[in-house]
Amino acid sequence: MAKAFFVTGTDTEVGKTFITRALMRAAKEAGRKVLGYKPVASGCELVGGELKNSDALALQAESSIDLPYAMINPYAFAPAIAPHIAAREANEPISLAHIGEGLARLKETAADWIFVEGAGGWRLPLDERHLLSDWVKKEHLPVILVVGARLGCINHALLTLEAIRHDGLVVAGWVLNRVDPHMSHYHENAETLKQLISAPFLGEMPRLTEDEADSAQGFIDLALLLK
């Protein structure tokens, strides 16, 4: 049965999809068959009469196995707002059981690894009572943290790691993604993060151009995940 990892971030817009795709490519280069899973997405557009999200489409394109879009992204909402608000406006409650069933179906495929991409940060509401992190905890998924390198990232990273571990989950690794190319004292901040984060360091992603993005997997080291 496939092994699943949950990819979360220190905040929204820290490059979770970009890093998830790099992880998937690196895993494929290591001989693994991979699938991407985006349980909940907002900011979707109609494509062929079906609401689809650009991040989920990117994960679908990177997957080793061709599956219908709905299996990759079971909850797709049009407005680019918080998913729990979008779900309420669409009168389509997000069910933890449903996204769990979706992951179970993916595990029954020929995939070796599944990379599940979250939305926003760790404490993402799905409704008035449930968070996406509640589902990750229920599924006992090891977590990969994407740290978006910008002002305030050390605090965000340490608080996120504290919350993940408070939920009793394993931090399988973390990636530093340089989202702000003009961040002051970037290298000093990067070294501080490496000293303070007691989890496997999977890579440091520089700011890449669109032409360079296809080689992003070269900055990921999956050696610790491959054990």
QUISUL-V109919 format. One record per residue. N is the residue number from 0. SS is DSSP state (H for helix, E for strand, - for the rest). OMEGA is omega in radians with two decimals (none if undefined). Layout:
BEGIN
n: <N	N>
ss: <SS	SS>
omega: <OMEGA	OMEGA>
END
This chain:
BEGIN
n: <0	1	2	3	4	5	6	7	8	9	10	11	12	13	14	15	16	17	18	19	20	21	22	23	24	25	26	27	28	29	30	31	32	33	34	35	36	37	38	39	40	41	42	43	44	45	46	47	48	49	50	51	52	53	54	55	56	57	58	59	60	61	62	63	64	65	66	67	68	69	70	71	72	73	74	75	76	77	78	79	80	81	82	83	84	85	86	87	88	89	90	91	92	93	94	95	96	97	98	99	100	101	102	103	104	105	106	107	108	109	110	111	112	113	114	115	116	117	118	119	120	121	122	123	124	125	126	127	128	129	130	131	132	133	134	135	136	137	138	139	140	141	142	143	144	145	146	147	148	149	150	151	152	153	154	155	156	157	158	159	160	161	162	163	164	165	166	167	168	169	170	171	172	173	174	175	176	177	178	179	180	181	182	183	184	185	186	187	188	189	190	191	192	193	194	195	196	197	198	199	200	201	202	203	204	205	206	207	208	209	210	211	212	213	214	215	216	217	218	219	220	221	222	223	224	225	226>
ss: <-	-	E	E	E	E	E	E	E	-	-	-	-	-	-	H	H	H	H	H	H	H	H	H	H	H	H	H	H	-	-	-	-	E	E	E	E	-	-	E	E	E	-	-	E	E	E	-	-	E	E	E	-	H	H	H	H	H	H	H	H	H	-	-	-	-	-	-	H	H	H	H	-	-	E	E	E	-	-	-	-	-	H	H	H	H	H	H	H	-	-	-	-	-	-	H	H	H	H	H	H	H	H	H	H	H	H	-	-	-	-	-	E	E	E	E	E	-	-	-	-	-	-	-	E	-	-	-	-	-	E	H	H	H	H	H	H	H	H	-	-	E	E	E	E	E	E	E	-	-	-	-	H	H	H	H	H	H	H	H	H	H	H	H	H	H	-	-	-	-	E	E	E	E	E	E	E	-	-	-	-	-	-	-	-	H	H	H	H	H	H	H	H	H	H	H	-	-	-	-	E	E	E	E	E	-	-	-	-	-	-	-	H	H	H	H	H	H	H	E	-	-	H	H	H	H	->
omega: <-3.08	3.05	-3.09	3.05	3.08	-3.13	3.10	-3.12	3.11	-3.13	2.99	3.12	3.05	3.07	-3.13	-3.11	3.13	-3.13	3.11	3.10	3.11	3.08	3.14	3.14	3.11	3.12	3.10	3.10	3.09	3.06	3.12	2.93	-3.00	2.99	3.00	-3.12	3.11	-3.01	-3.04	3.11	2.98	-3.03	-3.09	3.11	3.11	3.07	-3.10	3.12	-3.12	3.08	-3.12	-3.10	-3.07	3.12	3.13	3.09	3.11	3.10	3.11	-3.13	-3.10	-3.06	-3.14	-3.07	-3.12	-3.13	3.08	-3.09	-3.08	3.09	3.13	-3.07	-3.07	3.13	-3.13	-3.11	-3.05	-3.04	3.12	-3.13	3.12	-3.06	-3.10	3.08	3.11	3.13	3.12	-3.14	3.14	-3.08	-3.14	-3.11	3.11	-3.09	3.06	-3.14	-3.09	3.14	3.03	3.08	3.11	3.10	3.13	3.11	3.12	3.13	3.14	3.10	3.14	-3.12	3.04	-3.12	3.05	3.08	-3.10	-3.13	3.09	3.08	-3.10	3.12	-3.03	-3.08	-3.12	3.11	3.00	3.02	-3.07	-3.05	-3.01	3.06	3.08	3.10	3.06	3.13	3.12	3.10	3.13	-3.11	-3.13	-3.08	2.98	-2.99	2.99	-3.08	3.01	3.11	3.09	-3.06	3.06	-3.10	3.14	-3.02	-3.14	3.10	-3.12	-3.12	-3.09	3.11	3.12	3.11	3.11	-3.14	3.13	-3.12	3.06	3.10	3.07	-3.08	3.13	3.00	-3.07	3.13	3.10	-3.13	3.07	-3.09	-3.06	-3.09	3.12	-3.09	-3.11	-3.14	3.13	3.08	-3.11	-3.03	3.10	3.11	3.12	3.13	3.11	3.11	-3.12	3.13	-3.03	-3.08	-3.14	3.10	-3.13	3.12	-3.03	3.10	3.13	-3.05	3.08	3.06	-3.06	3.00	3.12	3.14	-3.12	-3.01	-3.13	3.13	-3.06	-3.11	3.13	3.13	-3.12	3.09	-3.09	-3.05	-3.10	3.09	-3.06	-3.12	none>
END
